[in-house]
Structures are given as C-alpha cells and as structure tokens.
Amino acid sequence: MPSFPDLPKCEFAFPGPLRDQLVAAVLSGEKISTTGLLQDYERDGEALPVVGDRSVVVDSADRPVAVIEVTEVRLVRLGDVDLDHARDEGEGYDSVAAWRAGHESYWHGPDYLGWLGDPGFRVDDDTVAVVERFRVVGGD
C-alpha cells in the first residue's frame, strides 16, 4: 500500500495481538465502528473526529493497511452505548454487557493505565465515549 503522509494515522488499541485482531476485522469488513474516551482526546489536545475525516489504519508494525473515512460521530455515556454499535465493532459482541466487559478490560488494563498515567482510573456509566462509524475507502 502506498504511504499517505497527508493523512493522520489510525491506531486501533496498542501494538500487539488486539491491534492485529482489530485491523483484520477492519480489513474483512466486520469492524465498522470504534469507541474511544473523550478524556483521551482532551489529554492529547486532539480534535474530535468529524464526518468525512480520513485516516490511515496501521498494523502492529506501523505499516499502512487501509484508509478509512468517518461516517458518523457521537458523544455518548458508556451507559447508553447500544447493541448495534457493540456488534459493529467486529469483535463478536452479542450483548452490550459483553461489549462493556471487553472495553473495561482494555481501559482498566496495564497498557491503557500506563499510557494514561493513572493506575486508579475506572470508567462508569457516565464516562463520555466518542463512538464512531467508518468505512474503508482504500487499501491493498
């Protein structure tokens, strides 16, 4: 795949098995939504995504594998995430409870807490999430 220096990088999770699983789901078309925490954008001084934004999905080796385009962005409480969003994350979730447990495991795990620098951080129903839908518009 050619490089796209003018497009920002899209990194799903941290490099490793989870990223590889998520990238494969994007490439297969199973993953068409994703969730981040609003606080992460604020911490990094990063603008929220907007419909039409494009980015380059990279794998664990930081190689570009696809270009995606944002088709929807919503700010929602974690307690209000719906089943359609959970299913569309392409990780096999069949309930919002399973989605929540999987994401809490990530947000409460050592990689995220180490990156955040707050080992006591915990999400709850009122934690604001940035939920996005996207489509693949280019790739290998």
C-alpha positions in Angstrom: 0.0 0.0 0.0 1.4 3.4 -0.8 2.0 5.8 2.1 -0.3 8.7 2.8 1.8 11.3 4.6 -1.0 13.9 4.4 -3.4 11.6 6.4 -3.3 11.1 10.1 -2.6 7.6 11.5 -5.4 5.5 12.9 -4.2 3.1 15.6 -6.6 0.6 17.0 -5.5 -0.4 20.5 -1.8 -0.8 21.3 0.5 -2.8 19.0 0.1 -6.5 19.6 -2.5 -9.2 19.3 -5.5 -6.9 20.0 -4.5 -4.5 17.3 -3.8 -7.3 14.9 -7.3 -8.7 15.6 -9.0 -5.3 15.1 -7.1 -4.5 11.9 -8.1 -7.9 10.5 -11.7 -7.1 11.4 -11.5 -3.7 9.6 -10.0 -5.3 6.5 -12.7 -8.1 6.5 -15.5 -5.5 6.8 -16.6 -6.9 10.2 -15.4 -3.8 12.1 -17.2 -0.6 11.1 -17.4 1.2 14.4 -15.0 2.0 17.2 -15.1 3.6 20.7 -12.7 6.0 22.4 -12.9 8.0 25.6 -13.5 11.7 25.3 -10.8 12.2 28.0 -8.2 10.8 25.7 -8.8 13.4 23.0 -8.7 16.1 25.7 -5.5 14.7 27.2 -3.8 14.7 23.9 -5.2 18.0 22.7 -6.6 16.2 19.7 -9.7 17.4 17.8 -12.7 15.1 17.8 -13.2 13.3 14.5 -15.8 14.7 12.1 -17.8 13.0 9.4 -15.6 12.9 6.3 -12.3 12.7 8.1 -9.9 10.1 6.6 -7.1 8.3 8.2 -4.6 5.5 7.5 -5.1 2.4 9.6 -1.7 0.9 10.6 -0.9 -2.6 11.9 1.3 -3.5 14.8 4.4 -3.0 12.7 3.2 0.6 11.9 2.6 -0.4 8.3 -0.3 1.3 6.5 -3.0 -1.3 5.6 -6.2 0.7 4.8 -7.7 4.2 4.5 -10.9 4.7 6.4 -13.4 7.6 6.3 -15.6 8.6 9.3 -19.3 8.3 8.5 -20.7 9.1 12.0 -19.5 10.5 15.3 -21.5 10.7 18.6 -20.6 11.5 22.1 -22.5 9.1 24.4 -22.3 8.0 28.0 -20.9 4.5 28.3 -24.2 3.5 29.9 -26.0 4.5 26.7 -23.9 2.6 24.1 -26.4 0.5 22.0 -26.2 -3.1 20.7 -25.8 -2.0 17.1 -22.6 -0.1 17.9 -21.3 -3.0 20.1 -21.9 -5.5 17.3 -20.4 -3.3 14.6 -17.1 -3.1 16.5 -16.5 -6.5 14.9 -15.2 -8.2 18.0 -18.0 -10.8 18.3 -20.0 -9.0 20.9 -23.6 -10.3 21.2 -24.7 -8.0 24.0 -23.9 -4.6 25.4 -22.8 -6.2 28.6 -20.1 -8.3 26.8 -19.0 -5.2 24.9 -18.7 -3.2 28.1 -16.8 -6.0 29.8 -14.3 -6.2 26.9 -13.8 -2.5 26.8 -13.5 -2.2 30.6 -10.8 -4.9 30.5 -8.9 -2.7 28.0 -9.4 0.6 29.8 -8.6 -0.9 33.2 -5.6 -2.9 31.8 -1.9 -2.2 32.3 -1.3 -0.8 28.8 -4.0 1.8 28.9 -3.5 2.7 32.6 0.3 3.0 32.0 -0.3 5.3 29.0 -2.9 7.3 31.0 -0.5 7.6 34.0 -3.4 7.0 36.4 -3.4 3.4 37.8 -6.6 4.0 39.7 -8.7 5.2 36.7 -12.0 3.5 36.2 -14.8 4.1 33.8 -18.5 4.1 34.8 -21.9 4.6 33.2 -21.3 8.4 33.0 -17.9 8.3 31.3 -18.2 10.0 28.0 -17.3 8.0 24.9 -16.6 9.0 21.4 -18.3 6.4 19.2 -17.5 6.4 15.5 -18.7 4.6 12.4 -16.4 4.4 9.4 -16.0 2.7 6.1 -12.9 1.5 4.3 -12.2 3.7 1.2 -8.8 2.4 0.2 -6.3 -0.4 0.9 -4.3 -3.2 -0.6 
